[in-house]
Structures are given as structure tokens and as C-alpha cells.
């Protein structure tokens, strides 16, 4: 059958004049442009200033060690000099339970106590998949377990962790897993989404007084499942990634796209859980000179990312890369560390 824009002449179906199709196509494109402009205006946040944001950072003891830093001393310096409004600390299963039912919490205890001494609220991220590469941190004893045995071992670890810290004065939130529905990244077992429901239920029962966060890729997810399961949704904001084929790639995403999803999915419950403030290295950081690293990300890039976050307009922003700033500072390049400290000064002046 011919389309509604065709007619039959002498047994041959002929399309109507091509200019009609062109006119229709142009009308559709024009309408789309108008909608984009209107959406951008509607989604423009009322306040963009960073001085009104709650700004914190993620701190990974494994990444600090990888950079040659002392994890506890580095964290102490960070919370003292950068004065974050909050921090997120991943709880690495392989680090707290290297052997089955043999727990070691001394390091995490110390980090929590340091945060409390500086009045810094802490989000503890628990599960098998938590921030930093390789994403999943299974202890050796768990590797040969079948799916259900692995799930039970993981739930036992989570129960033990929640019971230990639920009454700690520094604890403000639990984060269950890290971007659990983003399965294309990381070295992880086959995802078990039914287990995720059990994890959230376990934390809610064990500690009904502490809010639960879940996280999602800001660019490659709609956040719907996370919003349904948790009290708050953290989204990553990555401007530049590395591709082996194309090199450094910048996402062509306008800030209002994040705002649109926030308003449609979970109004008032979305925050930035990872604002990229370090390079996406194509190989080990140790294979770059300091100057090569700063060509990929420097003080100017830092400022551009903050401007982008202001344009998104979400009030709670967790910066990603604090360990690397300190590493550069120790290498004699403190510009990014100083930029973060100045950012803290701005937010605390607003509080005063």
C-alpha cells in the first residue's frame, strides 16, 4: 500500500511532491528546536551559585594507596584542610573481610572517628560494587562460591557493617551498591538484581533511621529503578572519557538534561554523587608525568566543571578526584588542591 503521501497513476505509485516532505521535515525539526529551547528555559534553576551548594568528595583508601599515599593520614589532612560538607567512603568487602567471618574494621573505624572529630557527615557505600576500579571488591574466599552462597556471604558482611556503624555519630547515609544497573563497566560477577532488593531491605530493617542512597550513571541511565528503591538518588556527571579508538571524548550533553530527568524521576531527591574532577586516564596514572596529567585536567578544567555543576542546579555535589589532587600536591603541584580549598572557603563563608 502507498503511504498517505502517495498516489497511484497508471499503475505506478508516485510520491507526492518532494517539497511537501521537506516542509514537513523542517516543521518537525523547528518544533523540536522550539521545545528544546522552552525546556531549557523551564529547567533553568533559580540559583546557580556554588556558595549555596553542599560540596563534599568521595574518599577511597585503595586509590590513595595506589597513588602511594598513606590512607589514614591523607584523609585526616583532607577533612582538615578542605573542610567538606560531607564525604562518601566506600566499604571494600575484600578489605574488611579478607577471610570468611574474620573482620578487620580498624582502618574504617579510624576514618569514621576522624570525620566525627571534624564534624563531617559520612555516607558509607556498601555492597560488592562500590566506587573506584575494578568496581567490585570480592575477597578471595568468595570467588569460588555459587550465586546463592555468594549472596548470603555478602548479606552477612553488610549486616555486620550496618550493625557496627548504625549508631556512629558521623554516619549520615548508607549507599547500597554503586551504579548497580550500569553493567557495562567494571570487573564484576554476573549482576543479581533480585539480590539488590534483599540488600536494600536488609539495610532498612537493620537501620531504619538512616536514609538510603543509590547511584546511577548520569549520562547513560534514566534513574527510575534507583528512585523506586532508595530515599535519594546520586548521579555521576562525567564530561570527558577516554576511548582507545577516539582518545578523549567530551559528552555533548547540556546541563538541563540532568535537571529534566531529576524533575521527571525524583524531584528534590537527586544529587551529584560524582562530579568528575580528575582525568579519565587511558592507562596507569604512573605512566604519565605530572605535566602530562595537568594537560588532561588542570585548574581551568576544575573551574569549568564547577560552572557546569552550577548550571545543573542540584544543591548537593560530591567531587571525584580528591586523592589525585593530594597526590599532585605531594608532587609539588598544589593548584587543584588549592582550588578545592578555595571552593570550601566560599561555601563556608556563605554558611557564616
URZI-V150661 format. One record per backbone hydrogen bond with DSSP energy under -1.0 kcal/mol. CO is the residue of the C=O (numbers start at 1). NH is the residue of the N-H. E is the energy in kcal/mol with one decimal. If there is no record, write none. Layout:
# URZI-V150661
co->(CO/CO)
nh->(NH/NH)
e->(E/E)
This chain:
# URZI-V150661
co->(3/5/7/9/12/14/17/18/19/20/21/22/23/24/25/26/27/28/29/30/31/32/33/34/35/36/37/38/39/49/50/54/55/56/57/60/61/62/63/64/65/70/71/72/73/74/75/76/77/78/86/87/88/89/92/92/93/96/99/105/106/107/108/109/110/111/112/113/114/115/116/121/122/122/123/124/125/126/128/132/134/134/135/137/139/142/146/147/148/149/150/151/152/153/154/155/156/157/158/159/160/161/162/165/168/170/173/174/175/179/181/192/193/194/195/196/197/198/199/200/201/202/203/207/211/212/212/213/214/216/223/224/225/226/232/233/234/235/235/237/239/241/243/247/249/251/254/255/255/256/257/258/259/260/261/262/266/269/271/272/274/275/279/284/285/289/290/291/293/298/299/300/301/302/303/304/305/306/307/308/309/315/316/317/318/319/320/321/322/323/324/325/326/327/328/329/334/335/336/337/338/339/340/341/342/343/344/345/346/347/348)
nh->(6/16/14/12/9/7/20/22/23/24/25/26/27/28/29/30/31/32/33/34/35/36/37/38/39/40/41/42/43/52/53/317/85/319/88/64/65/66/67/69/68/74/75/76/77/78/79/80/81/82/57/123/59/125/95/96/97/104/102/109/110/111/112/113/114/115/116/117/118/120/119/87/172/173/89/175/91/177/137/135/136/187/130/94/142/145/150/151/152/153/154/155/156/157/158/159/160/161/162/163/164/165/166/168/171/122/124/213/126/182/183/196/197/198/199/200/201/202/203/204/205/206/207/210/174/231/232/176/234/236/227/228/229/230/214/271/216/273/274/276/251/249/247/243/241/253/257/258/259/260/261/262/263/264/265/266/269/233/235/318/237/320/281/287/288/293/294/295/297/302/303/304/305/306/307/308/309/310/311/312/313/54/272/56/275/58/277/325/326/327/328/329/330/331/333/332/338/339/340/341/342/343/344/345/346/347/348/349/350/351/352)
e->(-1.9/-2.4/-2.9/-1.7/-2.6/-2.4/-2.0/-2.2/-2.5/-2.4/-2.8/-2.7/-2.1/-2.3/-2.6/-2.8/-2.4/-2.4/-2.4/-2.3/-2.5/-2.5/-2.5/-2.8/-2.9/-2.6/-2.1/-2.8/-2.6/-1.3/-2.0/-3.1/-2.9/-3.1/-2.1/-2.1/-2.2/-2.0/-1.8/-2.8/-1.9/-2.6/-1.8/-2.3/-2.2/-2.4/-2.5/-1.6/-2.9/-2.7/-1.1/-2.5/-2.9/-2.1/-1.5/-1.9/-2.1/-2.4/-2.4/-3.2/-2.1/-2.1/-2.5/-2.3/-2.5/-2.3/-2.2/-2.5/-1.3/-2.9/-1.5/-2.1/-3.1/-1.4/-2.9/-2.8/-3.1/-3.4/-2.1/-2.4/-1.7/-2.5/-2.3/-1.2/-1.3/-1.2/-2.8/-2.2/-2.5/-2.2/-2.4/-2.7/-2.1/-2.0/-2.5/-2.7/-2.4/-2.2/-2.8/-2.5/-1.5/-1.9/-2.0/-1.8/-1.4/-3.0/-2.1/-3.4/-3.0/-1.6/-1.1/-1.0/-1.0/-1.2/-2.4/-2.3/-2.2/-2.3/-2.2/-2.4/-2.3/-2.7/-2.4/-1.1/-2.4/-2.1/-1.6/-2.1/-2.8/-2.0/-2.2/-1.7/-1.4/-2.1/-1.9/-2.4/-2.2/-1.3/-1.1/-2.4/-2.7/-3.1/-2.8/-2.8/-2.6/-1.4/-1.7/-1.1/-1.2/-2.6/-1.9/-2.3/-2.4/-2.0/-2.6/-1.5/-2.4/-3.2/-2.4/-2.5/-3.5/-2.4/-1.0/-1.9/-1.6/-2.1/-2.2/-1.1/-1.6/-2.4/-2.1/-2.3/-2.4/-1.8/-2.3/-2.0/-2.3/-2.4/-1.9/-1.6/-2.0/-3.0/-2.5/-2.4/-2.5/-1.8/-2.3/-1.9/-1.9/-2.2/-2.4/-2.4/-2.6/-1.1/-3.0/-1.6/-3.0/-2.0/-2.2/-2.3/-2.5/-1.8/-1.9/-2.1/-2.1/-2.0/-2.4/-2.2/-1.6/-1.7/-2.1)
